Amino acid sequence: MITDLVILAFVVGLLTVPVIIGMIEWFRHFKLRMTWWKWLLSAIWYLMLLFLVLAAFTFIGEGEPVAGWKLLGSSAVIIVILGAGLVRILLAGRENSQEE
């Protein structure tokens, strides 16, 4: 049986491929040295983003819009803070090139 959740999971899976390709290009553009643990941190951050957004909209779909919007608002703050920390970690290992 195909439900809305199956369709949503399929669409999220389809959109994850361009996100991964974009991340790889972004890492190459900024000449970042990516180790396995940096990839792991990036993947964990992305999965947390997906989980929190999907959980919030699940609450909204189940008839609890106040809880869904509160979860989305509070998780957005947490994800932005964690994302800023992740960017600082990733940019700390950047190769310094003096191009003028």
Residue pairs with C-beta under 8 A, 6 or more apart in sequence:
8 54
12 50
12 54
16 46
19 46
23 42
27 34
27 90
30 91
30 94
31 94
31 95
31 97
32 38
32 90
32 91
32 93
32 94
32 95
33 93
33 94
33 95
34 90
35 93
38 89
38 90
38 93
41 86
41 89
42 86
42 90
45 79
45 82
45 83
45 86
48 79
48 82
49 79
52 71
52 72
52 75
52 78
52 79
53 72
53 75
55 71
55 75
56 68
56 69
56 71
56 72
56 75
57 68
57 72
58 68
59 65
59 67
59 68
59 71
60 68
60 69
61 68
